[in-house]
Amino acid sequence: MSKKFALVGAAGYIAPRHMKAIRETGNELVAAYDKNDSVGIIDSYFPEADFFTEFERFDRHLEKLRRRNNQIDYLSICSPNYLHDSHIRFGLRLHADVICEKPLVLNPWNIDALREIEAETGKKVNSILQLRLHPRVLEMKEKLRAEAPKKKVDVDLVYITSRGKWYYTSWKGDHLKSGGIATNIGVHFYDLLGFLFGSVEQNIVHVQTHDRVAGFLELERARVRYFLSINENTLPDEVRSTGKKTYRSLTFDGQEFEFSEGFGDLHTVSYRQILEGHGFGLDDVRMSIETVHQIRNASPVGLIGDYHPFAAKPLSPHPFEQ
């Protein structure tokens, strides 16, 4: 029997992947909300879905459905990071299970509060952690599990995804709303590393500005140097010369771990897992949320110790301060 879904954040970048996943798992989107009305993409998936630009009317509509025994089964959340906690609570109190994009919340204590509401309502919070479902990641997980204990793996991570001045005007440029670079573009990588190499034992931040963060993580089975940036001037020269705006590199003991392909259907795979009762819940996100919270609140130590070479790239002023 198909499930009924509602969606918060229908105009966002990631929302079409959720719509696609709802459709491909044989379910129905009955209502969607976004304060922006540029959501023609809905026509490609669920043209009959009711749409609202005012949250109060969306709330009232879902409550009416519940009173008519036409209760939604799931609320999917693709809203800005700082609203996730509130929207998750909204979904649970509608007596719906929740599927939320990452970061699930911005602060570790939000997880504890949501656990209490889960217990009160009997409903579950599910997080989209699609990298854990990537075939290459699962292969690596099995490989690491099969290997005899040995020295810790040396990991280098670089992720540069260029963003223009619009970024700083949007909610993403406000660290109080997005959680900053580490949270907004890095949380899925920290989750991936924790999934493969265990919990964090040491967390050092070398550089943290409006457009980059670099640091060192020691995990149970790995030592990680990382550099994340949204500034295209931090791209390697050989990448910039080709006109590319994005660069990603993840190496384990000097060997590139390539997983660029196979992303297209991972949201659908995630939804199937959730619908089968095997979604990633609050306990699964705790490590990555604690990690980015610590990074966000750390005092950078500067270029000392074992830092990623990209951390030495020249700093640039905030575009609104130039």
C-alpha positions, 0 to 999 in steps of 0.5 A: 500500500502506498504511503502519503508524503508531505514535503517542506522546502520544495523549491530547494536544490535537493527537493527534486531528489526527494520527489523522485525518490517518493515517486520511484518507491511507489508513493504519493506526495499530497502536499508541499510547502515553500515560501518561494513559489518557483516550484514548477518541478513538482509538475514532473513528479506530482502535479496534483499535490497541494502547494502552500507558500504560508507555513500556517496554511500548510500546517492547517491543511495537514491537520485537516487531513489527520482529522479526516483519517487521511493522515500523512505517513511521512514528512520529508524535510529539505528546508534550510539547516537551521529550520530542520529541528523545528520542522522535525518536531512539527512532523513528529507532532503530526504523528508522521515519521520524518525524513530529513536532509543533512545536517539533521540538526546543528547542535548535539543537544537537539538530538537528545530533545528529538529523542524525547519527542520520538518516545512521546509520539512513537514516530521515527526521525530518519536522516539522509546519509546516502554516502553510506549506501554508495557501492564503493563505500560499502566495498571499502567498509567490508575491506576494512572490516576484513583486514587484520588490525594495523596502523591507522590509515592516513586520510587526506580530504579536499573538497572545493565547490566554488560559490559566488557572492550570492552565497553570502546573501543567502542563509548559507552564508550565515553561519548561525543558519547554515552552521558554517562551511564544515556543517554546510558542505562537509557534514556528509564527509565527516559522517562518511569518515566516521562510518568507515573509521570509527569515532573521533578521538581528537579534533583540531582546527587549523584555519576557519574563515567565511570561505574555508575550514581546514583541520585534523581529525584523529579517528579510531582507525584513521588520521585525517587532514582535511580542507574544505572551501567555497572559494575558487581561488583555492582550486589547484592551478591545473583544475582552474586552467580547465575551467572547472569550479569543483575539485574533490580528492579523498585518499587513503594511505596515498591511494585515491578513493574514487566514488564520483559515479553512482550518486544518481539513485542514492536518495531512492535507495535511502527511501527504500531503506527507510520504508523497510524500517532500516533508516539511519536514525538519531544515533547514526548522526550524533558523531558527525553533528558533534564533530561539526559543532566542535569545529564551528566553536573551536579556536583555530590553532594556525599552521602548526602540527599536521595540517593539510597543505591546502591550508596554507593557501592565501586567505581572501577577504569577505566579499562584502568587506572588499 
